[in-house]
Amino acid sequence: MATAVKTFWNSPVGPKTAHFWGPVANWGFVIAGLVDMNKPAEMISGNMTGGTWTRKSQRPNSKDGPQHCSY
């Protein structure tokens, strides 16, 4: 058992890499969204919906010159 854990820990797609944590984070967002479906609409703020990021990503930032997105 210890050998399998050590092999997984040191593998090229193990928990030390983005190949592991990227999908974990993506599924975490899905699970958080499913949990939030049980909340009443009054509890969900506009900042949580991503509307702010969408609005800012569509506007060019004039002080930095033309850009496709602002992140």
N, CA, C, O and CB atoms as a CASP TS submission, in Angstrom:
PFRMAT TS
TARGET T0000
AUTHOR 0000-0000-0000
METHOD Language model
MODEL 1
PARENT N/A
ATOM      1  N   MET     1       0.821  -1.203   0.000  1.00  0.00           N
ATOM      2  CA  MET     1       0.000   0.000   0.000  1.00  0.00           C
ATOM      3  C   MET     1       0.861   1.260   0.000  1.00  0.00           C
ATOM      4  O   MET     1       0.580   2.205  -0.738  1.00  0.00           O
ATOM      5  CB  MET     1      -0.932   0.002   1.207  1.00  0.00           C
ATOM      6  N   ALA     2       1.899   1.278   0.818  1.00  0.00           N
ATOM      7  CA  ALA     2       2.770   2.451   0.891  1.00  0.00           C
ATOM      8  C   ALA     2       3.478   2.688  -0.438  1.00  0.00           C
ATOM      9  O   ALA     2       3.720   3.834  -0.818  1.00  0.00           O
ATOM     10  CB  ALA     2       3.800   2.285   2.015  1.00  0.00           C
ATOM     11  N   THR     3       3.810   1.619  -1.142  1.00  0.00           N
ATOM     12  CA  THR     3       4.477   1.751  -2.438  1.00  0.00           C
ATOM     13  C   THR     3       3.547   2.379  -3.463  1.00  0.00           C
ATOM     14  O   THR     3       3.977   3.206  -4.267  1.00  0.00           O
ATOM     15  CB  THR     3       4.963   0.385  -2.936  1.00  0.00           C
ATOM     16  N   ALA     4       2.274   1.994  -3.441  1.00  0.00           N
ATOM     17  CA  ALA     4       1.308   2.559  -4.384  1.00  0.00           C
ATOM     18  C   ALA     4       1.098   4.049  -4.120  1.00  0.00           C
ATOM     19  O   ALA     4       1.000   4.835  -5.062  1.00  0.00           O
ATOM     20  CB  ALA     4      -0.033   1.811  -4.292  1.00  0.00           C
ATOM     21  N   VAL     5       1.029   4.440  -2.858  1.00  0.00           N
ATOM     22  CA  VAL     5       0.857   5.852  -2.515  1.00  0.00           C
ATOM     23  C   VAL     5       2.090   6.647  -2.931  1.00  0.00           C
ATOM     24  O   VAL     5       1.967   7.749  -3.466  1.00  0.00           O
ATOM     25  CB  VAL     5       0.593   6.020  -1.000  1.00  0.00           C
ATOM     26  N   LYS     6       3.268   6.100  -2.692  1.00  0.00           N
ATOM     27  CA  LYS     6       4.504   6.778  -3.070  1.00  0.00           C
ATOM     28  C   LYS     6       4.615   6.909  -4.585  1.00  0.00           C
ATOM     29  O   LYS     6       5.057   7.940  -5.090  1.00  0.00           O
ATOM     30  CB  LYS     6       5.716   6.025  -2.515  1.00  0.00           C
ATOM     31  N   THR     7       4.215   5.868  -5.307  1.00  0.00           N
ATOM     32  CA  THR     7       4.239   5.918  -6.771  1.00  0.00           C
ATOM     33  C   THR     7       3.275   6.980  -7.291  1.00  0.00           C
ATOM     34  O   THR     7       3.618   7.744  -8.193  1.00  0.00           O
ATOM     35  CB  THR     7       3.882   4.544  -7.364  1.00  0.00           C
ATOM     36  N   PHE     8       2.066   7.029  -6.722  1.00  0.00           N
ATOM     37  CA  PHE     8       1.095   8.042  -7.127  1.00  0.00           C
ATOM     38  C   PHE     8       1.597   9.439  -6.788  1.00  0.00           C
ATOM     39  O   PHE     8       1.462  10.356  -7.598  1.00  0.00           O
ATOM     40  CB  PHE     8      -0.259   7.788  -6.453  1.00  0.00           C
ATOM     41  N   TRP     9       2.172   9.613  -5.607  1.00  0.00           N
ATOM     42  CA  TRP     9       2.662  10.920  -5.162  1.00  0.00           C
ATOM     43  C   TRP     9       3.735  11.462  -6.104  1.00  0.00           C
ATOM     44  O   TRP     9       3.773  12.663  -6.371  1.00  0.00           O
ATOM     45  CB  TRP     9       3.217  10.822  -3.737  1.00  0.00           C
ATOM     46  N   ASN    10       4.590  10.605  -6.597  1.00  0.00           N
ATOM     47  CA  ASN    10       5.698  11.029  -7.456  1.00  0.00           C
ATOM     48  C   ASN    10       5.418  10.877  -8.949  1.00  0.00           C
ATOM     49  O   ASN    10       6.319  11.101  -9.758  1.00  0.00           O
ATOM     50  CB  ASN    10       6.925  10.248  -7.108  1.00  0.00           C
ATOM     51  N   SER    11       4.214  10.509  -9.335  1.00  0.00           N
ATOM     52  CA  SER    11       3.913  10.306 -10.752  1.00  0.00           C
ATOM     53  C   SER    11       3.810  11.643 -11.483  1.00  0.00           C
ATOM     54  O   SER    11       3.599  12.674 -10.845  1.00  0.00           O
ATOM     55  CB  SER    11       2.609   9.511 -10.915  1.00  0.00           C
ATOM     56  N   PRO    12       3.953  11.646 -12.811  1.00  0.00           N
ATOM     57  CA  PRO    12       3.879  12.894 -13.578  1.00  0.00           C
ATOM     58  C   PRO    12       2.487  13.519 -13.598  1.00  0.00           C
ATOM     59  O   PRO    12       2.345  14.675 -13.998  1.00  0.00           O
ATOM     60  CB  PRO    12       4.326  12.644 -14.989  1.00  0.00           C
ATOM     61  N   VAL    13       1.466  12.793 -13.183  1.00  0.00           N
ATOM     62  CA  VAL    13       0.116  13.355 -13.102  1.00  0.00           C
ATOM     63  C   VAL    13      -0.422  13.257 -11.676  1.00  0.00           C
ATOM     64  O   VAL    13      -1.636  13.224 -11.472  1.00  0.00           O
ATOM     65  CB  VAL    13      -0.831  12.631 -14.082  1.00  0.00           C
ATOM     66  N   GLY    14       0.462  13.210 -10.704  1.00  0.00           N
ATOM     67  CA  GLY    14       0.084  13.086  -9.298  1.00  0.00           C
ATOM     68  C   GLY    14      -0.287  14.423  -8.677  1.00  0.00           C
ATOM     69  O   GLY    14      -0.414  15.425  -9.380  1.00  0.00           O
ATOM     70  N   PRO    15      -0.459  14.439  -7.356  1.00  0.00           N
ATOM     71  CA  PRO    15      -0.946  15.643  -6.672  1.00  0.00           C
ATOM     72  C   PRO    15       0.053  16.791  -6.611  1.00  0.00           C
ATOM     73  O   PRO    15      -0.271  17.844  -6.063  1.00  0.00           O
ATOM     74  CB  PRO    15      -1.347  15.290  -5.290  1.00  0.00           C
ATOM     75  N   LYS    16       1.227  16.627  -7.142  1.00  0.00           N
ATOM     76  CA  LYS    16       2.198  17.727  -7.190  1.00  0.00           C
ATOM     77  C   LYS    16       2.066  18.547  -8.474  1.00  0.00           C
ATOM     78  O   LYS    16       2.827  19.494  -8.672  1.00  0.00           O
ATOM     79  CB  LYS    16       3.622  17.178  -7.073  1.00  0.00           C
ATOM     80  N   THR    17       1.128  18.209  -9.340  1.00  0.00           N
ATOM     81  CA  THR    17       1.055  18.847 -10.656  1.00  0.00           C
ATOM     82  C   THR    17      -0.306  19.476 -10.918  1.00  0.00           C
ATOM     83  O   THR    17      -1.292  19.175 -10.246  1.00  0.00           O
ATOM     84  CB  THR    17       1.364  17.838 -11.742  1.00  0.00           C
ATOM     85  N   ALA    18      -0.331  20.348 -11.903  1.00  0.00           N
ATOM     86  CA  ALA    18      -1.589  20.957 -12.338  1.00  0.00           C
ATOM     87  C   ALA    18      -2.480  19.945 -13.049  1.00  0.00           C
ATOM     88  O   ALA    18      -3.697  20.119 -13.109  1.00  0.00           O
ATOM     89  CB  ALA    18      -1.313  22.147 -13.259  1.00  0.00           C
ATOM     90  N   HIS    19      -1.875  18.890 -13.588  1.00  0.00           N
ATOM     91  CA  HIS    19      -2.671  17.843 -14.241  1.00  0.00           C
ATOM     92  C   HIS    19      -3.610  17.175 -13.247  1.00  0.00           C
ATOM     93  O   HIS    19      -4.646  16.639 -13.641  1.00  0.00           O
ATOM     94  CB  HIS    19      -1.754  16.792 -14.887  1.00  0.00           C
ATOM     95  N   PHE    20      -3.264  17.198 -11.983  1.00  0.00           N
ATOM     96  CA  PHE    20      -4.107  16.629 -10.935  1.00  0.00           C
ATOM     97  C   PHE    20      -5.070  17.678 -10.379  1.00  0.00           C
ATOM     98  O   PHE    20      -6.272  17.426 -10.289  1.00  0.00           O
ATOM     99  CB  PHE    20      -3.239  16.054  -9.806  1.00  0.00           C
ATOM    100  N   TRP    21      -4.557  18.849 -10.006  1.00  0.00           N
ATOM    101  CA  TRP    21      -5.369  19.842  -9.317  1.00  0.00           C
ATOM    102  C   TRP    21      -6.320  20.595 -10.237  1.00  0.00           C
ATOM    103  O   TRP    21      -7.340  21.100  -9.767  1.00  0.00           O
ATOM    104  CB  TRP    21      -4.482  20.818  -8.622  1.00  0.00           C
ATOM    105  N   GLY    22      -6.027  20.688 -11.524  1.00  0.00           N
ATOM    106  CA  GLY    22      -6.946  21.349 -12.449  1.00  0.00           C
ATOM    107  C   GLY    22      -8.307  20.666 -12.484  1.00  0.00           C
ATOM    108  O   GLY    22      -9.320  21.324 -12.244  1.00  0.00           O
ATOM    109  N   PRO    23      -8.365  19.371 -12.775  1.00  0.00           N
ATOM    110  CA  PRO    23      -9.656  18.684 -12.761  1.00  0.00           C
ATOM    111  C   PRO    23     -10.307  18.650 -11.378  1.00  0.00           C
ATOM    112  O   PRO    23     -11.532  18.706 -11.270  1.00  0.00           O
ATOM    113  CB  PRO    23      -9.483  17.276 -13.267  1.00  0.00           C
ATOM    114  N   VAL    24      -9.497  18.560 -10.320  1.00  0.00           N
ATOM    115  CA  VAL    24     -10.071  18.582  -8.967  1.00  0.00           C
ATOM    116  C   VAL    24     -10.791  19.910  -8.735  1.00  0.00           C
ATOM    117  O   VAL    24     -11.906  19.929  -8.214  1.00  0.00           O
ATOM    118  CB  VAL    24      -8.964  18.367  -7.889  1.00  0.00           C
ATOM    119  N   ALA    25     -10.155  21.020  -9.121  1.00  0.00           N
ATOM    120  CA  ALA    25     -10.772  22.331  -8.957  1.00  0.00           C
ATOM    121  C   ALA    25     -12.023  22.457  -9.826  1.00  0.00           C
ATOM    122  O   ALA    25     -13.042  22.975  -9.367  1.00  0.00           O
ATOM    123  CB  ALA    25      -9.769  23.440  -9.305  1.00  0.00           C
ATOM    124  N   ASN    26     -11.958  21.992 -11.070  1.00  0.00           N
ATOM    125  CA  ASN    26     -13.122  22.085 -11.949  1.00  0.00           C
ATOM    126  C   ASN    26     -14.319  21.323 -11.375  1.00  0.00           C
ATOM    127  O   ASN    26     -15.441  21.829 -11.387  1.00  0.00           O
ATOM    128  CB  ASN    26     -12.776  21.548 -13.341  1.00  0.00           C
ATOM    129  N   TRP    27     -14.084  20.116 -10.877  1.00  0.00           N
ATOM    130  CA  TRP    27     -15.183  19.363 -10.273  1.00  0.00           C
ATOM    131  C   TRP    27     -15.631  20.010  -8.966  1.00  0.00           C
ATOM    132  O   TRP    27     -16.800  19.903  -8.596  1.00  0.00           O
ATOM    133  CB  TRP    27     -14.762  17.906 -10.025  1.00  0.00           C
ATOM    134  N   GLY    28     -14.726  20.674  -8.270  1.00  0.00           N
ATOM    135  CA  GLY    28     -15.110  21.401  -7.063  1.00  0.00           C
ATOM    136  C   GLY    28     -16.075  22.528  -7.381  1.00  0.00           C
ATOM    137  O   GLY    28     -17.013  22.773  -6.623  1.00  0.00           O
ATOM    138  N   PHE    29     -15.856  23.221  -8.497  1.00  0.00           N
ATOM    139  CA  PHE    29     -16.772  24.281  -8.917  1.00  0.00           C
ATOM    140  C   PHE    29     -18.151  23.715  -9.241  1.00  0.00           C
ATOM    141  O   PHE    29     -19.168  24.321  -8.905  1.00  0.00           O
ATOM    142  CB  PHE    29     -16.210  25.024 -10.134  1.00  0.00           C
ATOM    143  N   VAL    30     -18.185  22.566  -9.886  1.00  0.00           N
ATOM    144  CA  VAL    30     -19.456  21.923 -10.219  1.00  0.00           C
ATOM    145  C   VAL    30     -20.199  21.540  -8.942  1.00  0.00           C
ATOM    146  O   VAL    30     -21.398  21.790  -8.818  1.00  0.00           O
ATOM    147  CB  VAL    30     -19.223  20.676 -11.105  1.00  0.00           C
ATOM    148  N   ILE    31     -19.493  20.938  -8.004  1.00  0.00           N
ATOM    149  CA  ILE    31     -20.129  20.529  -6.749  1.00  0.00           C
ATOM    150  C   ILE    31     -20.618  21.752  -5.973  1.00  0.00           C
ATOM    151  O   ILE    31     -21.710  21.723  -5.405  1.00  0.00           O
ATOM    152  CB  ILE    31     -19.146  19.706  -5.887  1.00  0.00           C
ATOM    153  N   ALA    32     -19.829  22.820  -5.942  1.00  0.00           N
ATOM    154  CA  ALA    32     -20.262  24.041  -5.259  1.00  0.00           C
ATOM    155  C   ALA    32     -21.512  24.622  -5.917  1.00  0.00           C
ATOM    156  O   ALA    32     -22.407  25.108  -5.226  1.00  0.00           O
ATOM    157  CB  ALA    32     -19.132  25.083  -5.257  1.00  0.00           C
ATOM    158  N   GLY    33     -21.577  24.576  -7.240  1.00  0.00           N
ATOM    159  CA  GLY    33     -22.771  25.057  -7.939  1.00  0.00           C
ATOM    160  C   GLY    33     -23.999  24.220  -7.622  1.00  0.00           C
ATOM    161  O   GLY    33     -25.096  24.754  -7.458  1.00  0.00           O
ATOM    162  N   LEU    34     -23.814  22.912  -7.536  1.00  0.00           N
ATOM    163  CA  LEU    34     -24.944  22.046  -7.184  1.00  0.00           C
ATOM    164  C   LEU    34     -25.424  22.308  -5.759  1.00  0.00           C
ATOM    165  O   LEU    34     -26.626  22.290  -5.497  1.00  0.00           O
ATOM    166  CB  LEU    34     -24.553  20.574  -7.339  1.00  0.00           C
ATOM    167  N   VAL    35     -24.501  22.548  -4.849  1.00  0.00           N
ATOM    168  CA  VAL    35     -24.880  22.868  -3.473  1.00  0.00           C
ATOM    169  C   VAL    35     -25.621  24.206  -3.430  1.00  0.00           C
ATOM    170  O   VAL    35     -26.587  24.358  -2.681  1.00  0.00           O
ATOM    171  CB  VAL    35     -23.628  22.911  -2.558  1.00  0.00           C
ATOM    172  N   ASP    36     -25.170  25.176  -4.231  1.00  0.00           N
ATOM    173  CA  ASP    36     -25.809  26.493  -4.244  1.00  0.00           C
ATOM    174  C   ASP    36     -27.203  26.465  -4.850  1.00  0.00           C
ATOM    175  O   ASP    36     -27.974  27.403  -4.653  1.00  0.00           O
ATOM    176  CB  ASP    36     -24.953  27.471  -5.005  1.00  0.00           C
ATOM    177  N   MET    37     -27.545  25.405  -5.584  1.00  0.00           N
ATOM    178  CA  MET    37     -28.891  25.332  -6.163  1.00  0.00           C
ATOM    179  C   MET    37     -29.954  25.271  -5.071  1.00  0.00           C
ATOM    180  O   MET    37     -31.106  25.633  -5.311  1.00  0.00           O
ATOM    181  CB  MET    37     -29.013  24.109  -7.086  1.00  0.00           C
ATOM    182  N   ASN    38     -29.584  24.821  -3.886  1.00  0.00           N
ATOM    183  CA  ASN    38     -30.544  24.743  -2.791  1.00  0.00           C
ATOM    184  C   ASN    38     -30.712  26.061  -2.057  1.00  0.00           C
ATOM    185  O   ASN    38     -31.601  26.182  -1.214  1.00  0.00           O
ATOM    186  CB  ASN    38     -30.126  23.681  -1.822  1.00  0.00           C
ATOM    187  N   LYS    39     -29.877  27.054  -2.354  1.00  0.00           N
ATOM    188  CA  LYS    39     -29.970  28.353  -1.692  1.00  0.00           C
ATOM    189  C   LYS    39     -31.090  29.171  -2.318  1.00  0.00           C
ATOM    190  O   LYS    39     -31.360  29.043  -3.512  1.00  0.00           O
ATOM    191  CB  LYS    39     -28.628  29.114  -1.781  1.00  0.00           C
ATOM    192  N   PRO    40     -31.751  30.022  -1.510  1.00  0.00           N
ATOM    193  CA  PRO    40     -32.731  30.935  -2.100  1.00  0.00           C
ATOM    194  C   PRO    40     -32.019  31.999  -2.944  1.00  0.00           C
ATOM    195  O   PRO    40     -30.845  32.292  -2.720  1.00  0.00           O
ATOM    196  CB  PRO    40     -33.588  31.605  -0.992  1.00  0.00           C
ATOM    197  N   ALA    41     -32.724  32.565  -3.898  1.00  0.00           N
ATOM    198  CA  ALA    41     -32.133  33.530  -4.824  1.00  0.00           C
ATOM    199  C   ALA    41     -31.589  34.757  -4.108  1.00  0.00           C
ATOM    200  O   ALA    41     -30.649  35.381  -4.601  1.00  0.00           O
ATOM    201  CB  ALA    41     -33.156  33.955  -5.853  1.00  0.00           C
ATOM    202  N   GLU    42     -32.148  35.119  -2.968  1.00  0.00           N
ATOM    203  CA  GLU    42     -31.694  36.305  -2.235  1.00  0.00           C
ATOM    204  C   GLU    42     -30.292  36.115  -1.668  1.00  0.00           C
ATOM    205  O   GLU    42     -29.605  37.095  -1.379  1.00  0.00           O
ATOM    206  CB  GLU    42     -32.667  36.634  -1.105  1.00  0.00           C
ATOM    207  N   MET    43     -29.860  34.867  -1.505  1.00  0.00           N
ATOM    208  CA  MET    43     -28.546  34.592  -0.914  1.00  0.00           C
ATOM    209  C   MET    43     -27.417  34.674  -1.944  1.00  0.00           C
ATOM    210  O   MET    43     -26.250  34.752  -1.559  1.00  0.00           O
ATOM    211  CB  MET    43     -28.546  33.214  -0.266  1.00  0.00           C
ATOM    212  N   ILE    44     -27.729  34.659  -3.226  1.00  0.00           N
ATOM    213  CA  ILE    44     -26.711  34.651  -4.272  1.00  0.00           C
ATOM    214  C   ILE    44     -26.467  36.087  -4.710  1.00  0.00           C
ATOM    215  O   ILE    44     -27.387  36.767  -5.163  1.00  0.00           O
ATOM    216  CB  ILE    44     -27.143  33.759  -5.481  1.00  0.00           C
ATOM    217  N   SER    45     -25.216  36.552  -4.574  1.00  0.00           N
ATOM    218  CA  SER    45     -24.892  37.932  -4.932  1.00  0.00           C
ATOM    219  C   SER    45     -24.469  38.013  -6.397  1.00  0.00           C
ATOM    220  O   SER    45     -24.145  37.000  -7.016  1.00  0.00           O
ATOM    221  CB  SER    45     -23.776  38.484  -4.020  1.00  0.00           C
ATOM    222  N   GLY    46     -24.475  39.210  -6.934  1.00  0.00           N
ATOM    223  CA  GLY    46     -24.047  39.423  -8.307  1.00  0.00           C
ATOM    224  C   GLY    46     -22.587  39.084  -8.515  1.00  0.00           C
ATOM    225  O   GLY    46     -22.204  38.619  -9.588  1.00  0.00           O
ATOM    226  N   ASN    47     -21.760  39.312  -7.496  1.00  0.00           N
ATOM    227  CA  ASN    47     -20.330  39.001  -7.621  1.00  0.00           C
ATOM    228  C   ASN    47     -20.106  37.506  -7.765  1.00  0.00           C
ATOM    229  O   ASN    47     -19.119  37.093  -8.375  1.00  0.00           O
ATOM    230  CB  ASN    47     -19.556  39.528  -6.408  1.00  0.00           C
ATOM    231  N   MET    48     -20.984  36.696  -7.228  1.00  0.00           N
ATOM    232  CA  MET    48     -20.813  35.250  -7.307  1.00  0.00           C
ATOM    233  C   MET    48     -21.188  34.696  -8.671  1.00  0.00           C
ATOM    234  O   MET    48     -20.826  33.561  -8.984  1.00  0.00           O
ATOM    235  CB  MET    48     -21.637  34.575  -6.244  1.00  0.00           C
ATOM    236  N   THR    49     -21.895  35.450  -9.486  1.00  0.00           N
ATOM    237  CA  THR    49     -22.373  34.948 -10.765  1.00  0.00           C
ATOM    238  C   THR    49     -21.347  35.072 -11.890  1.00  0.00           C
ATOM    239  O   THR    49     -21.538  34.494 -12.960  1.00  0.00           O
ATOM    240  CB  THR    49     -23.620  35.673 -11.148  1.00  0.00           C
ATOM    241  N   GLY    50     -20.283  35.803 -11.670  1.00  0.00           N
ATOM    242  CA  GLY    50     -19.281  35.989 -12.712  1.00  0.00           C
ATOM    243  C   GLY    50     -19.589  37.136 -13.651  1.00  0.00           C
ATOM    244  O   GLY    50     -18.854  37.356 -14.614  1.00  0.00           O
ATOM    245  N   GLY    51     -20.651  37.869 -13.395  1.00  0.00           N
ATOM    246  CA  GLY    51     -21.028  38.991 -14.247  1.00  0.00           C
ATOM    247  C   GLY    51     -19.977  40.086 -14.280  1.00  0.00           C
ATOM    248  O   GLY    51     -19.771  40.716 -15.318  1.00  0.00           O
ATOM    249  N   THR    52     -19.317  40.317 -13.167  1.00  0.00           N
ATOM    250  CA  THR    52     -18.281  41.347 -13.098  1.00  0.00           C
ATOM    251  C   THR    52     -17.117  40.978 -13.997  1.00  0.00           C
ATOM    252  O   THR    52     -16.624  41.828 -14.738  1.00  0.00           O
ATOM    253  CB  THR    52     -17.798  41.542 -11.651  1.00  0.00           C
ATOM    254  N   TRP    53     -16.664  39.725 -13.952  1.00  0.00           N
ATOM    255  CA  TRP    53     -15.548  39.303 -14.788  1.00  0.00           C
ATOM    256  C   TRP    53     -15.928  39.396 -16.266  1.00  0.00           C
ATOM    257  O   TRP    53     -15.126  39.838 -17.089  1.00  0.00           O
ATOM    258  CB  TRP    53     -15.118  37.866 -14.431  1.00  0.00           C
ATOM    259  N   THR    54     -17.139  38.984 -16.598  1.00  0.00           N
ATOM    260  CA  THR    54     -17.570  39.019 -17.995  1.00  0.00           C
ATOM    261  C   THR    54     -17.585  40.447 -18.511  1.00  0.00           C
ATOM    262  O   THR    54     -17.129  40.709 -19.624  1.00  0.00           O
ATOM    263  CB  THR    54     -18.959  38.385 -18.152  1.00  0.00           C
ATOM    264  N   ARG    55     -18.106  41.375 -17.710  1.00  0.00           N
ATOM    265  CA  ARG    55     -18.171  42.774 -18.124  1.00  0.00           C
ATOM    266  C   ARG    55     -16.767  43.335 -18.317  1.00  0.00           C
ATOM    267  O   ARG    55     -16.500  43.995 -19.321  1.00  0.00           O
ATOM    268  CB  ARG    55     -18.945  43.612 -17.087  1.00  0.00           C
ATOM    269  N   LYS    56     -15.871  43.082 -17.375  1.00  0.00           N
ATOM    270  CA  LYS    56     -14.519  43.636 -17.469  1.00  0.00           C
ATOM    271  C   LYS    56     -13.712  42.983 -18.584  1.00  0.00           C
ATOM    272  O   LYS    56     -12.853  43.635 -19.179  1.00  0.00           O
ATOM    273  CB  LYS    56     -13.792  43.469 -16.146  1.00  0.00           C
ATOM    274  N   SER    57     -13.962  41.739 -18.872  1.00  0.00           N
ATOM    275  CA  SER    57     -13.175  41.070 -19.904  1.00  0.00           C
ATOM    276  C   SER    57     -13.551  41.536 -21.307  1.00  0.00           C
ATOM    277  O   SER    57     -12.780  41.342 -22.247  1.00  0.00           O
ATOM    278  CB  SER    57     -13.352  39.570 -19.799  1.00  0.00           C
ATOM    279  N   GLN    58     -14.710  42.141 -21.461  1.00  0.00           N
ATOM    280  CA  GLN    58     -15.147  42.591 -22.777  1.00  0.00           C
ATOM    281  C   GLN    58     -14.744  44.038 -23.067  1.00  0.00           C
ATOM    282  O   GLN    58     -14.861  44.488 -24.207  1.00  0.00           O
ATOM    283  CB  GLN    58     -16.646  42.447 -22.893  1.00  0.00           C
ATOM    284  N   ARG    59     -14.274  44.772 -22.060  1.00  0.00           N
ATOM    285  CA  ARG    59     -13.884  46.166 -22.240  1.00  0.00           C
ATOM    286  C   ARG    59     -12.378  46.282 -22.392  1.00  0.00           C
ATOM    287  O   ARG    59     -11.643  45.675 -21.612  1.00  0.00           O
ATOM    288  CB  ARG    59     -14.365  47.018 -21.063  1.00  0.00           C
ATOM    289  N   PRO    60     -11.891  47.038 -23.367  1.00  0.00           N
ATOM    290  CA  PRO    60     -10.440  47.262 -23.428  1.00  0.00           C
ATOM    291  C   PRO    60     -10.011  48.193 -22.298  1.00  0.00           C
ATOM    292  O   PRO    60     -10.758  49.086 -21.898  1.00  0.00           O
ATOM    293  CB  PRO    60     -10.028  47.856 -24.806  1.00  0.00           C
ATOM    294  N   ASN    61      -8.818  47.976 -21.796  1.00  0.00           N
ATOM    295  CA  ASN    61      -8.274  48.802 -20.732  1.00  0.00           C
ATOM    296  C   ASN    61      -7.453  49.902 -21.386  1.00  0.00           C
ATOM    297  O   ASN    61      -6.383  49.626 -21.927  1.00  0.00           O
ATOM    298  CB  ASN    61      -7.413  47.961 -19.726  1.00  0.00           C
ATOM    299  N   SER    62      -7.930  51.143 -21.348  1.00  0.00           N
ATOM    300  CA  SER    62      -7.323  52.222 -22.107  1.00  0.00           C
ATOM    301  C   SER    62      -5.917  52.571 -21.621  1.00  0.00           C
ATOM    302  O   SER    62      -5.087  52.969 -22.439  1.00  0.00           O
ATOM    303  CB  SER    62      -8.198  53.440 -22.040  1.00  0.00           C
ATOM    304  N   LYS    63      -5.613  52.442 -20.339  1.00  0.00           N
ATOM    305  CA  LYS    63      -4.287  52.829 -19.865  1.00  0.00           C
ATOM    306  C   LYS    63      -3.200  51.835 -20.286  1.00  0.00           C
ATOM    307  O   LYS    63      -2.023  52.192 -20.326  1.00  0.00           O
ATOM    308  CB  LYS    63      -4.300  52.962 -18.356  1.00  0.00           C
ATOM    309  N   ASP    64      -3.584  50.590 -20.599  1.00  0.00           N
ATOM    310  CA  ASP    64      -2.611  49.600 -21.018  1.00  0.00           C
ATOM    311  C   ASP    64      -2.621  49.354 -22.522  1.00  0.00           C
ATOM    312  O   ASP    64      -1.870  48.510 -23.012  1.00  0.00           O
ATOM    313  CB  ASP    64      -2.860  48.315 -20.298  1.00  0.00           C
ATOM    314  N   GLY    65      -3.432  50.052 -23.236  1.00  0.00           N
ATOM    315  CA  GLY    65      -3.531  49.835 -24.664  1.00  0.00           C
ATOM    316  C   GLY    65      -4.581  48.771 -24.967  1.00  0.00           C
ATOM    317  O   GLY    65      -5.189  48.221 -24.049  1.00  0.00           O
ATOM    318  N   PRO    66      -4.796  48.478 -26.244  1.00  0.00           N
ATOM    319  CA  PRO    66      -5.827  47.505 -26.610  1.00  0.00           C
ATOM    320  C   PRO    66      -5.438  46.093 -26.148  1.00  0.00           C
ATOM    321  O   PRO    66      -4.299  45.654 -26.308  1.00  0.00           O
ATOM    322  CB  PRO    66      -6.060  47.520 -28.137  1.00  0.00           C
ATOM    323  N   GLN    67      -6.401  45.421 -25.584  1.00  0.00           N
ATOM    324  CA  GLN    67      -6.209  44.049 -25.124  1.00  0.00           C
ATOM    325  C   GLN    67      -7.481  43.254 -25.436  1.00  0.00           C
ATOM    326  O   GLN    67      -8.568  43.816 -25.564  1.00  0.00           O
ATOM    327  CB  GLN    67      -5.874  44.005 -23.587  1.00  0.00           C
ATOM    328  N   HIS    68      -7.318  41.959 -25.551  1.00  0.00           N
ATOM    329  CA  HIS    68      -8.488  41.104 -25.780  1.00  0.00           C
ATOM    330  C   HIS    68      -9.204  40.801 -24.475  1.00  0.00           C
ATOM    331  O   HIS    68     -10.423  40.633 -24.465  1.00  0.00           O
ATOM    332  CB  HIS    68      -8.075  39.798 -26.465  1.00  0.00           C
ATOM    333  N   CYS    69      -8.475  40.729 -23.386  1.00  0.00           N
ATOM    334  CA  CYS    69      -9.099  40.503 -22.087  1.00  0.00           C
ATOM    335  C   CYS    69      -8.228  41.162 -21.022  1.00  0.00           C
ATOM    336  O   CYS    69      -7.049  41.424 -21.258  1.00  0.00           O
ATOM    337  CB  CYS    69      -9.285  38.971 -21.800  1.00  0.00           C
ATOM    338  N   SER    70      -8.798  41.427 -19.863  1.00  0.00           N
ATOM    339  CA  SER    70      -8.101  42.220 -18.852  1.00  0.00           C
ATOM    340  C   SER    70      -7.520  41.401 -17.722  1.00  0.00           C
ATOM    341  O   SER    70      -7.139  41.974 -16.701  1.00  0.00           O
ATOM    342  CB  SER    70      -9.023  43.231 -18.287  1.00  0.00           C
ATOM    343  N   TYR    71      -7.433  40.102 -17.853  1.00  0.00           N
ATOM    344  CA  TYR    71      -6.833  39.336 -16.761  1.00  0.00           C
ATOM    345  C   TYR    71      -5.440  39.071 -17.043  1.00  0.00           C
ATOM    346  O   TYR    71      -4.758  38.435 -16.239  1.00  0.00           O
ATOM    347  CB  TYR    71      -7.540  38.059 -16.517  1.00  0.00           C
TER
END
